[in-house]
Amino acid sequence: MRVLVVEDQKTLANRIAEGLRDQGMAVDVAYDGAAAVEVTAVNRYDVVVLDRDLPRVHGDAVCASLVAGPSPARILMLTAAAAVEDRVDGLNLGADDYLPKPFAFTELVARVRALSRRAPSTPPVITRGDLTMDRARRRVSRDGRPVPLTRKEFGVLEAVLGADGAVVSAEELLENVWDEHADPFTNTVSVTMTRLRRKLGDPPLIETVIGSGYRLRVR
């Protein structure tokens, strides 16, 4: 899952980003509305955590831009305003959810995960053959046997399963499982894939398509 955090209070923005990364998400950060508009035009996000009171371009305008454009991102709007009218205004703009400040980080994580599961292409539980992934509980099992995975291994498997047999390139995995700071020339994807295959066991579930990427083996 890839998330964009848009928050002009840099300390808060960085804390949110680090906390979400600890939960296994790929996270980018924008510190004002103009930067958010720019980055969402070139990157695909599953969820945007959007502060409403932003400099340069107001959060309302960012929200309206996302809703009107091709972005599939779900929007979780944050604000220090606690009045019901403010929450209603945010939802009327097209935000999918609303969280007033201050908030408990565990609630933020739960809401981000809930929003990411709303997309019809990414159900909470994915089953392919004898492999089952529970996205909500972050659990994977094969033939009933638990498969403990690191955050990145889980993210790579989630991306490949979600593609449902289509090829997923190393570049796509870097973009969706890591973040915008990932080195495009690194071998981290192949290393992570090797460890993931080893943990999943035989017969192999993921095959390499030379020159293209990886895909779920159709059986």
DANOR-V395955 format. One record per backbone hydrogen bond with DSSP energy under -0.5 kcal/mol. CO is the residue of the C=O (numbers start at 1). NH is the residue of the N-H. Records with the same first field share a line. If there is no record, write none. Layout:
# DANOR-V395955
CO: NH / NH
This chain:
# DANOR-V395955
1: 26
2: 46 / 47
3: 28
4: 6 / 49
5: 7 / 30
6: 51
8: 10
9: 13
10: 14
11: 15
12: 16
13: 17
14: 18
15: 19
16: 20
17: 21
18: 22
19: 23
20: 23 / 25
21: 24
25: 27
26: 3
28: 5
30: 7
32: 36
33: 37
34: 38
35: 39
36: 40
37: 41
38: 41 / 42
39: 42 / 43
43: 45
46: 74
47: 4 / 49
48: 50 / 76
49: 6 / 51
50: 78
52: 54 / 59 / 60
55: 33 / 57
58: 62
59: 63
60: 64
61: 65
62: 66
63: 67
64: 68
65: 69
74: 48 / 76
75: 77 / 96 / 97
76: 50
77: 99
78: 52
79: 101
83: 87
84: 88
85: 89
86: 90
87: 91
88: 92
89: 93
90: 95
91: 94
97: 77
99: 79
104: 107 / 108
105: 109
106: 110
107: 111
108: 112
109: 113
110: 114
111: 115
112: 116
113: 117
115: 118
116: 119
119: 122
124: 135 / 136
126: 133
128: 131
130: 143
131: 128
132: 141
133: 126 / 135
134: 138 / 139
139: 134
140: 147
141: 132
142: 145
144: 146
145: 142
146: 148
150: 154
151: 155
152: 156
153: 157
154: 158
155: 159
156: 160
157: 161
158: 162
159: 163
160: 164 / 165
161: 164
163: 166
167: 169
168: 214
169: 173
170: 174
171: 175
172: 176
173: 177 / 178
174: 178
179: 182
182: 184
183: 186
187: 191
188: 192
189: 193
190: 194
191: 195
192: 196
193: 197
194: 198
195: 199
196: 200
197: 201
205: 217
207: 215
208: 210
209: 212 / 213
213: 209
214: 168
215: 207
